[in-house]
Amino acid sequence: MGFRCGIVGLPNVGKSTLFNALTETAAAQAANYPFCTIEPNVGNVAVPDPRLDKLAEIAGSQKIIETQLGFVDIAGLVRGASKGEGLGNQFLGNIREVDAIVHVLRCFENDDIQHVDNKVDPIADAETVETELMLSDLESLEKRVPAAQKKATQGDKEAKVAASVLGQALELLREGKPARLTVPRDADEARVLAQAQLLTGKPVLYVCNVNEEDAANGNALSAKVFEKAKAEGAEAVVVSAAIEAEIATMPPEERGEFLGELGLEETGLARVITAGYKLLHLLTFFTVGPKEARAWTVHSGATAPEAAGEIHSDFEKGFIRAETIAFADFVALGGESRAREAGKLRAEGKAYVVQDGDVMHFLHS
């Protein structure tokens, strides 16, 4: 399944440059003036996972298929966007369709790159965008909650659930807090809250765009963003969009040495993926054979039938059992047959909760 991230931020913070680098394309027009992104650009990238390469090597797989991560480059938001300022509400609608918000914040000084407010303050930038998202949600819920409350008094069970959980979200917004702080009491409330597609209900990953010299350790501006993220239960990473753009043009075999010279162990893409998986509580399982080795993504807590359903819905419906080997056992023992001989291949039933790195083979009717 992977996940789909909407890249947001004020104009000229490096959103489109980062998008181009992460997707290794020039699909998004990067220019030094506001609103250069008019339509949302969408790019899918393969999620790098060294474990998949190792499994393919052991199994002699002819093909390697990574799971996919989707990025949506959304136009820069400005004050008044919720009321149509700048490019208006059309872009707020794009955010509703994503799993998480990647909020790019400018954490570098550069007199040659215009800032929409003529000052570099990532916390103020974050609050500007958050305010517009909250105002949009507030306007939506101030119409929906009274309607749900009215239906609830008439005995509508679904409306009672909506009135309760959306009412809680409305109160948070009125207090200047995002809807993601809403705590559903049960599965029904969680479902209704998710279906509401509230902009501030999305989990947030802050990306601190820094100069090249700060790419390894960040700077005073990015430190403030990390404090903000910690206080909110969000995630934050430091990325240099300029470095990522340069890496995107290099042959893969040269990237490691280049990163090492900069004091970096991995690319910004890898850091974004790791933080995104943590934020959305995702994990990876694998299917391995002579034809292909493939990575699949599921939510933490997914059962074996749900994992089978990621491959094909019929696999979930007709699920019998899942032959499962832990990644470490598969590698240590040199493949499926030896793992089976050593008693490390387990037959798991419908209640089994998938673990990160599981190598699985599904039997179904």
C-alpha positions in Angstrom: 0.0 0.0 0.0 2.8 2.4 0.8 1.6 5.9 1.7 0.7 9.1 0.1 2.2 12.4 1.4 1.1 15.9 0.6 4.0 18.4 0.5 2.8 21.7 1.8 4.3 25.0 3.0 4.6 28.7 2.2 5.8 29.7 -1.2 9.6 29.6 -1.8 10.5 27.2 1.0 11.8 24.5 -1.3 8.7 22.3 -1.8 9.0 21.8 -5.5 12.8 21.5 -5.4 12.4 18.8 -2.8 9.7 17.1 -4.7 11.8 17.0 -7.9 14.8 15.6 -6.0 12.8 12.9 -4.1 11.0 11.7 -7.2 14.2 12.2 -9.4 12.1 14.1 -11.9 11.7 17.7 -13.1 7.9 17.3 -13.0 7.4 20.3 -10.6 8.5 23.7 -11.9 10.8 25.1 -9.3 11.1 28.9 -9.6 11.9 31.8 -7.3 8.5 33.3 -7.2 5.2 32.5 -5.4 2.6 30.2 -6.9 4.9 28.5 -9.4 3.1 25.3 -8.6 -0.4 25.7 -10.1 -1.6 22.1 -10.4 -0.6 19.4 -7.8 2.3 17.3 -9.1 2.2 13.6 -8.2 5.2 11.3 -8.1 5.7 7.8 -6.9 9.1 6.6 -5.7 10.4 3.1 -4.8 11.0 2.7 -1.1 14.7 1.6 -0.7 15.0 -1.4 1.7 18.4 -3.2 1.9 16.6 -6.2 3.3 14.8 -6.8 0.0 18.0 -6.9 -1.9 19.4 -9.5 0.6 16.3 -11.7 0.3 16.5 -11.5 -3.5 20.1 -12.5 -3.5 19.5 -15.5 -1.3 16.5 -16.7 -3.2 18.0 -15.9 -6.6 15.0 -13.8 -7.5 14.9 -12.6 -11.1 13.1 -9.3 -10.2 13.0 -7.0 -7.2 9.8 -5.0 -6.6 9.9 -2.3 -3.9 6.8 -0.9 -2.2 5.8 2.6 -3.4 5.6 6.0 -1.7 3.6 8.7 -3.2 4.3 12.5 -3.0 1.9 15.2 -4.0 3.4 18.6 -4.4 0.7 21.1 -3.4 0.9 24.8 -4.1 2.2 27.2 -1.5 -0.4 28.3 1.0 -0.7 31.9 2.2 -2.7 33.8 4.8 -6.3 33.8 3.8 -6.1 30.6 1.7 -9.2 29.2 3.5 -11.1 32.3 2.3 -9.7 32.1 -1.3 -6.6 34.2 -1.0 -3.6 33.3 -3.1 -4.7 30.3 -5.1 -7.5 29.5 -2.7 -9.4 26.5 -1.5 -8.8 24.3 -4.6 -5.5 23.3 -3.0 -6.9 22.6 0.4 -9.0 19.9 -1.3 -5.8 18.2 -2.5 -4.6 17.8 1.1 -7.8 15.8 2.1 -6.7 13.0 -0.2 -3.4 12.2 1.4 -2.4 10.0 4.3 0.1 12.5 5.9 1.2 16.1 5.5 4.9 16.7 4.8 5.3 20.3 5.9 8.4 21.9 4.4 9.8 24.7 6.5 12.6 27.1 5.4 15.4 26.8 7.9 18.1 28.7 5.9 19.1 32.2 5.2 19.6 33.3 1.6 19.1 36.9 0.4 18.8 35.7 -3.2 15.6 33.7 -2.4 12.5 35.8 -1.6 10.5 34.9 1.4 6.8 35.7 1.2 6.9 37.5 4.6 10.5 38.9 4.1 11.8 37.1 7.2 13.0 33.5 8.0 11.0 32.1 10.9 10.0 28.5 10.4 7.7 28.4 13.5 5.7 31.4 12.3 5.6 29.8 8.8 4.2 26.6 10.3 1.6 28.6 12.3 0.5 30.4 9.2 -0.2 27.2 7.3 -1.8 25.5 10.3 -4.1 28.4 10.9 -5.4 28.2 7.4 -6.0 24.5 7.7 -7.8 24.9 11.1 -10.0 27.7 9.7 -11.0 25.4 6.8 -11.8 22.6 9.2 -13.6 25.0 11.6 -15.9 26.2 8.8 -16.7 22.7 7.8 -17.5 21.4 11.3 -19.6 24.4 12.3 -22.0 23.3 9.6 -21.7 19.5 10.0 -21.9 19.2 13.8 -25.2 21.0 14.4 -26.7 18.9 11.6 -25.5 15.7 13.2 -26.7 16.8 16.6 -30.2 17.5 15.2 -30.3 14.0 13.6 -29.0 12.5 16.8 -32.0 13.8 18.8 -34.2 12.0 16.3 -32.6 8.6 17.1 -30.1 8.4 14.2 -27.3 6.1 15.6 -24.7 7.2 13.0 -25.5 10.8 13.7 -24.9 10.3 17.5 -21.5 9.0 16.8 -20.7 11.9 14.4 -22.1 14.5 16.9 -19.9 13.1 19.6 -16.5 12.7 17.9 -16.8 15.7 15.5 -18.1 17.8 18.3 -14.9 17.0 20.2 -12.9 18.0 17.2 -14.8 21.2 16.8 -14.1 22.2 20.4 -10.4 21.6 19.9 -10.4 23.8 16.8 -12.2 26.6 18.6 -9.4 26.4 21.2 -6.8 26.8 18.4 -5.8 23.2 18.5 -5.6 20.7 15.5 -8.3 18.0 15.1 -5.6 15.3 15.3 -5.7 15.7 19.1 -9.2 14.2 19.1 -9.3 10.9 20.9 -12.0 8.5 19.5 -13.7 6.4 22.2 -14.2 3.4 20.0 -13.8 2.0 16.5 -17.0 3.7 15.2 -15.8 7.1 16.3 -12.4 6.4 14.7 -14.1 5.5 11.4 -16.3 8.6 11.4 -13.4 10.8 12.2 -11.3 9.3 9.4 -14.2 9.7 6.9 -14.4 13.4 7.8 -11.1 14.0 6.1 -10.2 16.9 8.4 -7.1 18.8 7.2 -5.8 19.1 10.7 -6.6 15.5 11.4 -3.7 14.4 9.2 -0.4 13.3 10.9 2.4 15.8 10.2 6.0 15.4 9.3 8.0 18.6 9.4 10.9 18.8 6.9 13.5 21.4 7.9 15.1 22.5 4.6 18.6 23.7 5.5 21.7 24.8 3.7 24.3 22.1 2.7 26.6 22.8 5.6 23.7 22.1 8.1 22.5 19.0 6.4 24.2 16.6 8.9 23.3 18.2 12.2 20.7 20.9 11.5 20.9 24.4 12.9 19.3 26.7 15.5 16.2 27.2 13.3 15.6 23.4 12.8 16.1 22.8 16.5 13.1 25.0 17.2 11.1 22.9 14.7 12.1 19.7 16.4 10.9 21.1 19.7 7.6 22.0 18.2 7.2 18.5 16.7 8.0 16.8 20.0 5.4 18.9 21.8 2.8 18.0 19.2 3.6 14.3 18.9 4.6 14.9 15.3 7.9 13.9 13.5 10.7 16.1 12.1 13.7 15.5 9.8 16.5 17.7 8.5 16.9 17.7 4.7 18.9 19.9 2.3 16.8 20.1 -0.9 19.9 21.4 -2.7 21.8 18.3 -1.8 18.9 16.0 -2.7 18.7 17.7 -6.1 22.3 17.0 -6.7 22.1 13.4 -5.5 19.2 12.8 -7.9 21.5 13.5 -10.9 24.2 11.1 -9.8 24.7 7.4 -10.7 23.6 5.2 -7.7 27.2 3.9 -7.2 28.5 7.5 -6.6 25.9 8.5 -4.1 27.4 6.8 -1.0 30.8 8.5 -1.4 29.2 11.9 -1.9 27.0 11.5 1.2 30.0 10.4 3.2 31.9 13.6 2.2 29.1 15.6 3.7 28.9 13.6 6.9 25.6 12.0 5.9 24.8 8.3 6.3 21.7 8.3 4.2 19.7 10.4 1.7 16.9 12.8 2.7 14.5 10.5 1.0 15.5 7.7 3.4 15.0 9.9 6.4 11.6 11.0 5.2 10.5 7.4 4.6 11.7 6.3 8.0 9.9 9.2 9.7 6.8 8.7 7.6 6.6 5.0 8.4 6.9 5.8 12.1 4.4 8.6 11.9 1.8 6.4 10.2 2.6 3.2 12.1 3.5 1.2 9.0 5.6 -1.9 8.6 7.0 -4.0 5.8 6.6 -7.7 5.0 8.1 -9.6 2.1 7.2 -12.3 -0.4 10.2 -14.1 -1.9 10.6 -16.6 -4.8 12.7 -17.4 -7.9 10.6 -15.0 -10.0 10.5 -12.0 -7.7 11.2 -10.6 -4.3 8.7 -8.0 -3.3 8.1 -5.7 -0.4 4.6 -4.9 0.9 3.4 -2.3 3.4 0.7 -2.7 6.0 -0.4 -0.8 9.1 1.1 -2.0 12.4 -1.3 -4.4 14.0 -2.4 -5.9 10.7 -3.4 -9.6 10.8 -2.2 -12.2 8.3 -5.4 -12.2 6.3 -5.2 -8.4 6.0 -1.6 -8.7 4.7 -2.8 -11.3 2.2 -5.4 -8.8 1.1 -2.7 -6.4 0.1 -1.6 -8.9 -2.5 -5.1 -9.7 -3.7 -8.5 -9.4 -2.1 -9.3 -13.0 -2.9 -6.3 -14.1 -0.8 -7.9 -12.4 2.2 -11.4 -13.9 1.5 -10.1 -17.4 1.1 -7.2 -17.2 3.7 -6.2 -20.6 5.1 -2.8 -19.9 6.7 0.5 -18.0 6.3 3.8 -19.8 6.2 6.0 -17.2 7.9 9.8 -16.8 8.5 11.4 -14.0 10.3 13.8 -12.0 8.2 16.8 -12.7 10.5 16.1 -16.5 10.3 15.7 -16.4 6.5 19.1 -14.7 6.2 20.9 -16.7 8.9 19.7 -20.0 7.5 20.1 -19.2 3.8 16.6 -19.4 2.6 13.2 -21.1 2.9 14.1 -24.7 2.7 16.8 -24.6 5.4 14.5 -22.5 7.6 11.8 -25.1 7.2 14.3 -27.9 8.2 15.4 -25.9 11.2 11.8 -25.4 12.4 11.9 -21.7 11.8 9.0 -21.7 9.3 5.8 -21.2 11.2 2.2 -21.9 10.1 0.3 -18.8 11.3 -3.5 -18.5 11.3 -6.1 -15.7 11.0 -5.2 -14.1 14.4 -1.5 -13.7 13.7 -0.3 -10.1 13.8 2.3 -9.4 11.1 5.8 -8.4 12.3 8.1 -6.0 10.4 10.4 -8.1 8.2 8.2 -11.2 8.0 8.8 -13.3 4.9 5.4 -14.8 4.1 3.7 -17.2 1.8 -0.1 -17.3 1.8 -2.2 -20.4 1.3 -5.8 -19.7 0.3 -8.8 -21.5 -1.1 
